[in-house]
Amino acid sequence: MGCVCGRESLTVENRKFFIKQRLGEGGFSFVDLVEDSQTHKAYALKRILCHSKEEEHIALQEIQIMREISHPNIIPLECYSINKVDVHTKSVDITCEVFLVIPLYRKGTLQNRIETLKLKGEHLGEETIWKLMLGICQGIKAMHDHNPPYAHRDIKPDNVMTQEDGTPVVMDLGSAAPARLFIKTARDASSLQDLAAERCSMLYRAPELFTVETNTSLDERTDIWSLGCVLYALAYLESPFESAYQHGDSLALATMAGKITFPDNTQGYSNSIPETILWMLKPKQTERPYIDQVIEKIHDIKHVYENRV
């Protein structure tokens, strides 16, 4: 990190970037707008502050997954650096800082778009919903098809950016991990449950991550639940469990019950939207479809819808 002519700068993989402004922050990271000193191209810089070896492992796993998954609907990694912290100059509870340079998407997230629609009293057209869902699912398929399969585990509108042409790009792989797990002991169950509580958003979290049981298997279908919640949010502008959350009800119980209610269909959507949501939001993971089945269904719906309109 340095300062050149009054401009704060940093170097990542021998590339110098000028820091322009803070774009946002989350529980584990900050995001800054930066500019490449040579090309003057704008990027987003994700700074992850690690406070333990476990957090370092999670950050390194995020880098690994971003390097291994190359797909137009998954955010790419431009460059990165891992910087050990000098305890004499930094807070002693920080073990390292990880810098990820990623593309800048000026159109923002799908959550930004949802909030704008709410303010205007508008909604997305059904054709747009299926187009967005298809792109998101194709990105997730790239993760599920990896050997070994990865699960994202925090798919939500806040974690989907949109390119200028509207293409959805799934981001924030900090919660991603190998998808297939066998939970042998109470310690394994408690560890995964604590990790999910920290890194998987409640309103889009699968029931099996709220209450992790011993002697059970988890697989990539945890993401199918989240994708069903995203489809609901695109159509009705909120999570299917927003009402339970606002009333202070237990989201763990709400998800395990799997009782999904739908607002009046004033938008004129076809029955395909609620039917697909209910098909994906099965409380039992083993009853949910796999990503290939979801993509096939969306293709079929789009074909029928396009012919109808």
TADABEL-V394648 format. One record per backbone hydrogen bond with DSSP energy under -1.0 kcal/mol. NH is the residue of the N-H (numbers start at 1). CO is the residue of the C=O. E is the energy in kcal/mol with one decimal. If there is no record, write none. Layout:
[[NH | CO | E] [NH | CO | E]]
//
This chain:
[[2 | 9 | -3.5] [4 | 7 | -3.6] [7 | 4 | -1.9] [9 | 2 | -3.8] [10 | 17 | -2.1] [12 | 15 | -2.8] [15 | 12 | -1.4] [17 | 10 | -3.0] [18 | 35 | -2.9] [19 | 8 | -2.6] [20 | 33 | -3.2] [21 | 33 | -1.2] [23 | 31 | -3.0] [24 | 31 | -1.8] [26 | 29 | -3.1] [30 | 47 | -2.1] [31 | 24 | -3.0] [32 | 45 | -2.6] [33 | 21 | -3.3] [34 | 43 | -2.5] [35 | 18 | -2.4] [36 | 41 | -2.6] [37 | 16 | -2.8] [40 | 36 | -2.2] [43 | 34 | -2.6] [44 | 102 | -2.8] [45 | 32 | -3.0] [46 | 100 | -3.1] [47 | 30 | -3.1] [48 | 98 | -3.0] [49 | 28 | -1.0] [50 | 96 | -2.7] [56 | 52 | -2.0] [57 | 53 | -2.3] [58 | 54 | -2.0] [59 | 55 | -2.3] [60 | 56 | -2.7] [61 | 57 | -2.2] [62 | 58 | -1.9] [63 | 59 | -2.0] [64 | 60 | -2.4] [65 | 61 | -2.5] [66 | 62 | -2.3] [67 | 63 | -2.1] [68 | 64 | -1.9] [69 | 65 | -2.3] [74 | 71 | -2.0] [75 | 170 | -2.7] [78 | 101 | -2.4] [79 | 101 | -1.1] [81 | 99 | -1.9] [83 | 97 | -3.2] [85 | 95 | -1.6] [89 | 86 | -2.1] [90 | 86 | -1.9] [94 | 91 | -1.8] [95 | 50 | -2.6] [96 | 50 | -1.2] [97 | 83 | -2.7] [98 | 48 | -2.5] [99 | 81 | -2.7] [100 | 46 | -2.6] [101 | 79 | -2.9] [102 | 44 | -2.9] [108 | 105 | -1.4] [110 | 157 | -1.1] [110 | 160 | -2.3] [111 | 157 | -1.3] [113 | 109 | -1.6] [114 | 110 | -2.5] [115 | 111 | -2.5] [116 | 112 | -2.0] [117 | 113 | -2.4] [118 | 114 | -2.3] [119 | 115 | -2.0] [120 | 116 | -1.8] [122 | 117 | -2.6] [129 | 125 | -2.1] [130 | 126 | -2.3] [131 | 127 | -1.9] [132 | 128 | -2.5] [133 | 129 | -2.7] [134 | 130 | -2.3] [135 | 131 | -1.9] [136 | 132 | -2.5] [137 | 133 | -2.8] [138 | 134 | -2.2] [139 | 135 | -1.9] [140 | 136 | -2.3] [141 | 137 | -2.5] [142 | 138 | -1.4] [143 | 139 | -1.0] [144 | 140 | -2.6] [145 | 141 | -2.7] [150 | 143 | -2.6] [151 | 177 | -2.8] [159 | 156 | -2.0] [160 | 157 | -1.3] [161 | 169 | -2.8] [162 | 108 | -1.6] [163 | 167 | -2.6] [166 | 163 | -2.1] [169 | 161 | -2.8] [170 | 73 | -3.1] [171 | 159 | -2.9] [177 | 151 | -1.9] [179 | 149 | -2.8] [181 | 218 | -2.0] [183 | 216 | -3.3] [189 | 185 | -2.2] [190 | 186 | -2.7] [191 | 187 | -2.5] [192 | 188 | -2.3] [193 | 189 | -2.4] [194 | 190 | -2.3] [195 | 191 | -2.2] [196 | 192 | -2.7] [197 | 193 | -2.1] [198 | 194 | -1.5] [199 | 195 | -2.3] [200 | 196 | -2.6] [204 | 201 | -1.5] [205 | 202 | -1.1] [209 | 206 | -1.9] [210 | 207 | -1.1] [211 | 207 | -1.6] [215 | 183 | -2.7] [218 | 181 | -2.8] [222 | 219 | -1.6] [223 | 220 | -1.6] [225 | 221 | -1.2] [226 | 222 | -1.2] [227 | 223 | -2.6] [228 | 224 | -2.1] [229 | 225 | -2.0] [230 | 226 | -2.2] [231 | 227 | -2.4] [232 | 228 | -1.9] [233 | 229 | -2.3] [234 | 230 | -2.5] [235 | 231 | -1.7] [236 | 232 | -3.3] [237 | 233 | -1.9] [242 | 239 | -1.7] [245 | 241 | -2.1] [246 | 242 | -2.7] [247 | 243 | -1.8] [248 | 245 | -1.3] [249 | 244 | -2.5] [254 | 250 | -2.1] [255 | 251 | -2.6] [256 | 252 | -2.1] [257 | 253 | -2.1] [258 | 254 | -1.5] [266 | 264 | -2.5] [268 | 265 | -1.0] [273 | 270 | -1.2] [275 | 271 | -2.2] [276 | 272 | -2.1] [277 | 273 | -2.2] [278 | 274 | -2.4] [279 | 275 | -1.7] [280 | 276 | -1.7] [281 | 277 | -2.4] [282 | 280 | -1.5] [287 | 284 | -1.8] [288 | 285 | -1.6] [294 | 290 | -1.8] [295 | 291 | -2.6] [296 | 292 | -2.2] [297 | 293 | -2.3] [298 | 294 | -2.5] [299 | 295 | -2.5] [300 | 296 | -2.2] [301 | 297 | -2.6] [302 | 298 | -3.0] [303 | 299 | -2.3] [304 | 300 | -2.3] [305 | 301 | -3.2] [306 | 302 | -3.0] [307 | 303 | -1.8] [308 | 304 | -2.1] [309 | 305 | -2.4]]
//
